[in-house]
Amino acid sequence: MTSSKKLRIFTSTTHDPFFNLATENWIFRDLDPEEKVLFLWRNEDTVVIGRFQNPWNECHVQKMNDDGVHLARRQSGGGAVFHDLGNTNFTLMSSKIEFDKSINNKIITDALASFDIKAYASGRNDIVVDDHEGPKKISGSAFKQTKDRSFHHGTLLINANLGRLADYLNPSPKKLQSKGVASVRARVANLIQYNPAINHQNLCQKIITSFQNHYQCSAEIELLDVDKLKNIPSLQRYYEELKDWNWRFGETPQFTHHLESRLSWGGVDLHFDCHKGKIEKARIFSDSLHPEMIEAMAPAFTGKNYDQGGIEAAIQTMLLDLPMLENELQELKAWLKQEIQ
């Protein structure tokens, strides 16, 4: 096996999701597309949504905040996934001309075969394992291309806490009409069900071996950590962009949320039209005996962030003009904060 500058292998030594996703951006945007790249990494507790998804439609946003779970938006499409340290992520990049999804899948399935796990590609972006209950998804992928390069990244469920998926990825049904892409749920399984000896370290080594064997080249493994930010300005920039609220929430496609309830002071029927994480228009219908409060709502909510902070700010604005209705406004605030979480 020969050494080649056309092959690069990176592994991350940090579990910071924003650094790892920023590293993907750096690989995709800045590295030579003629290089074939493998990047292996893990994130601490994080929900990662696709480029065109609505976090409020995909996630329990407030529960994530309460539990210290990160929300990240990646550059590629696809659905929402939950990452913890039981989930290993792989990233593969090549030139657009040489890109072949089947080769990438074979690199992964060959690595799994070394653990006597018979996995195979299924559908557009999954790798599955058959068991007595039928096919179980153990890997999902997403893709991105430009004129000169192609990018393939995916998950591998080794020993993930699958019970937490429902905590963060299955929001309660809402009257929320979104133009974003919805996730497709599938039956999933951990790889340790099929071989208890598998773990992050030995699977990564097998993937590296499979990658090098396929291309009949060797490469030094390059370790990456947050200190790299100090030496690579573009990586620092991608890191800051991915952490920013404007990317994680502000890039949300247009959606409408219809909320309806009967509070102690009357019924309220509220429609929020939102785009890029902000309330662009609010329409309110009510049988309340406080018409001045109903009239103040639309201008107070317009332009605010569609999150709990935005609700707080809108109600605070109304309280300045309507202090005599503090009890009613506090009840409205509590209801809205519960609804949009």
N, C-alpha and C positions, 0 to 999 in steps of 0.2 A: 504494500500500500504506500503510495507516494504522498508527500506533503504538498499542499496546494494553497496558494493565496486566494484561490477562488472559493474556498470553503471557510466559513467562520462559524464558531460555536460559542454561544454565550450562555452563562447561567447566572441567575440573580441570587444574591445573598441577602436580600431584604424582602420583606413581605408587605411593603408599602404599595398599595394598588396603583397609586398615581405615578410612582416612579416606574413600576413595571409597565404600565400602559404608555408612559412617556418614552420608555425605552423602545417599545414597539414602534411608536411614531418616528423615533430617531432612526431605527433600522429601515423603516419603510421610506422615509423621506430623504435621508442623508447618506445612506451607504450606497456603494456601487451596486447597481442592479445586476451586474454580471456575477456578483458573488452569490453563492448559495448559502443561506444563513439559517441556523437553528438557534432558537432562544428558548430556554426552559425556566419556568418561574412559578411561584405560588403567591397568593394573596392572603392576608388576614381577612377576617369576616367582611365581605363586600358583596353588594349586588351590582353587577355590571349590566347595563342596558345597552341595546343597540343604538346605532347612530340616529335612527329615525323613530325612536320610541318615546312614549309618554310615561315618565316615572310615576305619576299619580295613577295611571291606569294599570301599571305593571306591579307596583310595589306598595307595601305598607310603609309609607315614608316616615310617619311619626314613630311607629314601632322601631324602625331602623335607628332613628335618632335616639330613642330611649335606650336602645341596647348597644349603642356605639358601633353600629354597622355602617360602613361607608357606602355611599352611592357614587358610582362612576359611570361615565358614558364613554364608550369606545368609539373609534373612528369608523369601524366597519358596521355592516348591517346585522341582521339576525335578531334573536330574541334575548330576553333577560335571563341571566344565570346567577346563581349564588355561589360565591367562592369562599372556602375556608381552607385550612391547612391540609385537609384531606383531599383536596382537589389540586392536581398538577396541570399546568397550562403549557402548551407548546406553540411556538410561532415558527413558521417556515416562509422564507422569502426567496424568490428567484426572479430572473428576467421574465417578462410577459411571454416571450417566445418559447422559453423552456418550461413554463409553468405547466404542471400536470397534477391535478388533484389526486388522481389514482396512485401516482408515485408517492405523494405525501402520505396518503392513507396506508399504503403498503409499508412505509417506514415505521408507522405506528403499529400496525397489526403484526409485522414481523417482530417488533420488540415485545409485544404481548405474547406472541407464540413461544418466546423463550421461557415464559412462565407457564407454558401449557394452557394458555387461554386462547381459544379459537374465536377471534373477533373478526368482523367483516364490515365493510362499508355498506350503508343502507340509505336509500333515498338521496337527497341532495347534500346533506351535511352531517350525517350521523355515523357513528361506529357502534355496532351492537354485538351482544353475546347472546346466544340461545341458551335457555334453560327450560325446565319443565313447565314454566308459566308462559313461555313464548319469548320473543326477542326482547331484550332489555338494553336500553341505551346506556352506554358507559362513556360516550364522548360525543360532543356536538361541536360544530365548527362554523366559522364565518369567514368571509372572503372580501378582498378589496383589490382593485386593479387601477393602474394608471397606464399611460401610453407605453411605458417601458418596463414596468415591474408588476409582479403579482404577489399577493400576501395571503397566507392561509394560517389562521390560528384556531386552536381548539382547546377543549377541556378534557381531562381524564379523571373520572371519579375513582379514586383509590379507596379512601376511607372517609368520605365526606359525611357530615351529619345530615342525612337526608330528611330527618324529621324537622329540620329548621327551614326547609324549602317552603313549606306552607306558611311559616311564620312571616316570611318577607316577600314571597313571590305570588301569592294568591290573594289579591286585595278583595275586600268585600264588594259585591255587585253594586255599581253606582249608575246613576243616570248620566253617564259621561260618554259623549260621542267624540271619538278621537280620530283624526286623520293619520295618526301614526301607525306603525306596524305592531301588530299584537303577537305575543309569544304563543307558540304551540307547545302544549304540555305533552310529555311522553312518559312512559314507564321507565324508570331509571334504576340502576343497580350499581353497587360498589364492586370494584375489581377484587377486593379481598374476599368476596363471596366465592370467587372461583379459584383463588390461590391466596391463602392467608399470609404467605411469605412476602408478598409484593408490598413495596413502600416507595416513597418519593425518591429516595436516593438510588435504590437499585433499578427502578424503572427508568429514571433519567439516564443512568449509565447504559442501559440496554437501548434506549432511543438514540443516544449518541453513537453507539456501536452500529446500530442499524443504518443511521444516516451516513456514517463514514463508509460502511460496506457498500451501500448502494452506489455511492459516487466514486468508490475505489480511491479515496483520498483521506488523508488524516489532517487534523488541524488542532492547534493548542486550544484548550478550553479557557475562555476569557471570563473572569469573574467580574460581576457588575454590582455596585452598591451606590448608595446615595452620594458618596464622596465624588462620584463621577460628574455630578451636577456642577461641581466647582471647576471642572476642567473642560466641559463641553457646553458652551453657551446655548446651543440650540436645544440640548436635552433639558437644561434648566428652564428654557422658555416653554417647552412642551409640558413640563411638569407643572408649572404655574398655571398654564391654560387649562389643563385637565382638572385641577383642584378647584377652579373658579366656579362660582354659582352660575355664572352666565353660560358656561358650557354644559354643566351637569343638568341644570333646569331650564336655563334661558334658551336652549336649542330645541325645546319641545315643540313639535308641530302643533298647528292650530287645533283647538278642541273647544267643545261647549260642555259645561257642567250645569245640569238642571237640579236644583235642590228645592225640596218642598217639605214643610213641617207645620205643625200648629203649636205655637208657643203660648205662654200664659196671656200675652197681650193681643193674640190674634194669629190668623194663618199667614204664612209667608211663602211665596212662590218666586224663586230667584233663579235667574239665568246668567251665568258668567260665560262670556266669549273670551277665550284666552289664546295668546300667541306668544311664543318665545318666553314662556314662564310668567307673563304679566296679564292682568285682567284688562282687556281692551274695551270691553263694554259690559255694563251690568244693567239688567232689566228686572224690576221688582214689582210684584203684584201682591196686594194684601188687603184684608178687611179690617186692618188695625184702626183704632180710633185716634191714632197719632199720625195724621197725614204728613206733618212736618218731618217726622223721622223717616218715613218711607221716601219722601222727596229727596232727603239728604243722602240716601244710600248710594244711588247710582254715581254721583260725582265723587263720593268718598272712596268707593272701591275702584273706580277707573284709574288705571295706571299703576296700581299696586301689584306687588308680587303675588302670584298665586301660591301662597304658603301661609303658615301660621303667623309669621312676622307681618305679612301684608294685611292680614285680617286685623291684627293688633293695631297697626298703623291707621287703618280705615276707621275703626271704632273710636280710636283716640281722637281723630279729627272730628268725628261726630259729637263726641262728648264735650268738646270745647264750645260747640254751638248749642248743644242740647243737654246741659248738665242735669236738668230736671227729669230726664229720662234715663238716668244712669242704670237703674235696675233692668229696664227693658233692653238697653244696649249691651249690658253685660251678659244677659241671657242669649241675645243674638250672637255675640262673640263666642260664647261657649259652644253653642250649637254648630256654628260654622267651622270652628277649629276642629271639632270632632269629625265633621263631614269631609273635610278636604285632606285629612291626615292619611 
